[in-house]
Amino acid sequence: MPTLTSCIFENSNFTGAANANSITYGSWAWVTWTFSNRRASLARVRPDSEITIPLVPTLDTGANRSLIDGFLPGEVDRISGIRAGMVPYSAVPYAASNPGRHPSWRILVDLSFRVRIDLPWYCFAGGGDTRATIHYYIHIFLNSARNLRADVDGWSWNRTESAGLCGGGVADQLNANVPNGMGPLQTALNTQVAPFSRFTFNELYFLPGDGRRNGRDDVADVRNEAALILIP
């Protein structure tokens, strides 16, 4: 039988924390949420034929970690696994400067990881380092032939820790080096999507969490964990 998945989101633009609940769906279903701090909701009736692809275990692989480690400069070390979730284009940092690139509601995959950056001794008294999160945004879509495609759409970074006297230099370094990862990531995505290229699909969409079809799934931040759903 089909599944009804009901989701509620912390923010009105479908970002932040989320809760999803999935139940077997017959001719009707009753769903009740009691959270007062949720601002948006989403419900999908999901056919049995759909294909669920949890993004974190699909993308956080040894091969992809090695790929990322290979294009990071020598003074930058990855210190987390790969996170992969969903984000509307309106919430992507470069959307404001390029509003016509996508509709504001289009969902991109936010692939991110934390890094540690070694700093010269003069940045802090006694030396030190700083940490940042690097993001790559992936547009997953069906082309005109209804085949699955995945394109690296853009990048960003954010740093919440001080870099001492070297804040400007760290920003310059990240702006110069983060874009260099787009090409290798695109090549890896092409390889990972290739097995689907001989199939056609009618629709795709995203859900917060791992896309489970039964029970509740609480997600701390949908940018860190989501699932791609394909409907043949």
Secondary structure, 3 states (H helix, E strand, C coil): CCEEEEEEECCCCCCCCEEEEEEECCCCCCCCCCCCCCCEEEEEEECCCCEEEEHHHHHCCHHHHHHHHHHCCCCEEECCCCEEEEEEHHHCHHHCCCCCCCCCCCEEEEEEEEEEEEECHHHCCCCEEEEEEEEEEEEEEECCCCCEEEEEEEEEEECCCCCHHHHHHHHHHHHHHHHHHHHHHHHHHHHHHHHHCCCCCCEEEEEECCCCCCEEEEECCCCCEEEEEEEC
